[in-house]
């Protein structure tokens, strides 16, 4: 078996030093461990940092890749072109599977649709932007990029989810997709273990100015991590508890967020007990897990929640939220809370402190070891083997839906049932008038919305197999594509569908 792996997760600063990069390393290590006869090749793009071979399983190969298209990240047309070149290259290279572990980052080059002759398998880490769309999408451009990536993912042959919670989100939020979704779980690496010299840990913590017993918060540059909720919950603990334990926050986040946390601690009267360490090394983080009295991770939502697994492997008592994937990874020995209620967080902390740290330490560590690179790798390999054992589906055709959109709802309500029906057979992209803004995020995320002036560039990449027009033929912004009518759908009175010719037969208006 030859697996070609998109190297972006191992290269880009936005992924390699974050949870996605760590997940990619453990997944690939697990695959190599359970299928040593498989050939793993990593596609290395020359527009971002080189792959560090130390991050790859022994015996892996690095395959250099240069895109013939000029990569301009703020230009959709250039990124579409780059994706099309990659699709053609992979199709000619013919691995058994093309695996993409990082799919939503803006500098990632991805095939825009299913690859001829090669199953595209993707790892889905979460669908948080769809769950919290108003809070995540700060502008229409980012929503558009997300929709295009989601469209590409709908054509994937298989989705590998990092938790059952993520898999359920995919089934609920992306119903019209080609591939099945399988939960393969998640794991962390060998840095995190309960076996370490306490004196070594103490020296590491003293070097960071930690001299008192403490509760540990897993920080991160995202509102979901709920660091201010931890401070609010800590402030509601009895004074005797706060006098004995400081609150230590470890992780990389912005200076503005540091100031907001500092001000909240001042307002709540706990400023002298709250310590913000900022970024820490893996060795420091492992020491913090081992030496903390309780690890707090009441995140609002997680696709996986790797810090929970790391803390368990180090023996730490865990307080986490009873939402999304966190119960899957924290298990029966954790203490749960409502992350939106500081009183609930405080109650869970108090319960964890009341229980002697050694009481369920062995149970916590054992549960942490149910999530290993080998277990994740085995599930992923079985899913890919099962995929190759069944006949391959033909690529789902892509349909261009021409519509005059009106904010905020965009598509007329009468057309929505037609779109939903067609989505069972086609990937659908909406072609609309230029400069369309202020649409509902639910529409922008559900369907890629392509301004009419970008139609020809997009068609050159997607090679639409058909078109549906809901606008008058003399509409000024409608591209002059001269499509022959072949059939008519009368679900709405004015919907006419055309078969799309090869892009080479198209001409721009006035050409």
Phi, psi and omega in degrees: 000129178245117181251122175262123188248124175300121188279000187305317182298337180264356188243313190286136176303332181289347182233319192296331181259010180245188182300325180296317178297318179295319178297317180300317181296316182289322178299311182292324176297321179293318178300314181296326182289321185268343176228070184297342180274353178283144178264118179256122178240135183248120182281116184256116179276143184268003180266356178226180185302149179292155176288136173275116184299338178293341179277352187255154175299150179300136178090357178289159177244144175257125181250110180295143178223129176242124180281129175295337180274142176288125183273114177233106192293334180270005180249106179304320182300318181293320180291325175299314181298318179297320178296321179295318177298319179296317178303314180295320181296314180296320179299322179284328181287331174054056167289168176291325180213141170253120186249123176247123184258337180237116191240337188255353182292142186294334181265008178278134175262124185224149175299134184286348181203183181302146184264129178299122173082356183226119176294130176262117179253131181240150171261128178251120182271327176184168171238037183303321178300331177281325181289321183241044187309311183298333181272338187267316187271104182277345179206163182295328183297315181294321177298322179294317178298316180299316181297320179295318179294320179295323176298316177301317183292330177300332180274356182295149182284335183203138174252125175256112183264147182273000177196162176291329177298316177295318179300319179294323176298318180297315181297326183277319189263341180233068185290327183263088181219158182285313190264157174285164176242134182232133176278116177255355179078192182209165182204170176239184186258186190281000177297334192254108182211153179281348185270100178201157180287121180302328180292323176296316177300314182298322179294318178298319182287323177299322179296337176261011175081020180259116184234353183242161173303150187208158167259141185251135175248131174277109184267169178182157186277064180201137181299335181296335185292343169063039180295322178292329174297324177296318179297317180296320178294317178301318182296340180270359175288154175304148182302324181298326178289316182293329178290336182267329184237129168281168174247115183252127179249121182241132178147165182267123174205169192290159176298324178298319179292323176301317179294321179295320178294318179299316181294321177297318178298323176296311183299327183267000176076025181236021187299331182277351178256347183264123181242128177251113184272336188075205183294138178233157176283166177299321180296318178294319181296317178298320178295320177297317177300313185293326188261350180288153175284322177212141173260127182254125178215063180274056182297151179286330183193136178220140170286324180228289184095055181304323180304330178296313181296317179302315181295317180299316180298333178270001176088006186284139168295142187239133167247123182216178183274154180267035184236164175047231188273352191297320175298329178300321187264336181274327174076190188286343184269000181271167175248133189247153182214166168274114187293345181270355184241106179304326179297321178293320177299315180298318180298317180293321177298314181299320179295320180294321180289326181293334179274125179306137187302328184278348189302310182241026182299313181297323179295320179297313181298317180298320180292323176301325182280001170280350179246091183237161175305326182291319180293320178293315180299319180296316179296318180295317182295318179297320179297319179289323176297317178298322179298315183287345182276350181250156179301141181284140176282147174288154182296131180289131181292156180251135184246134174265123181252108181273124184210144171273107185272148177230125180291154359270345189278337176080267183285134176305142184304325181294336182275343186300318177298326178293315178301314181298322179292315181293329182296344176286336183249333188233154159277131187244133173235138183264124176258123187227178178298154180298157172058042179273120181227178174061034174270156176302137181297329180300324178286317182296326181278328183289319183228134170301133180248113187252120175299147186303326183291345178260005186302312185293321178295320180290320180295326178298333180270310186276333181053063182309137179267351179193169180218147173237126178250134176242017182236161180294147182300333181266016177300127188302323185275354184292126180299146180276080184260349174049054183275131178288134179286134179237330174204163185234131172259125184255022177299327167234154193296331189247022181267116178244130182252141181235151170274133185271128176285170175302145185300337180292339179273356181275152174225147177288153181303127177090355182285000000 
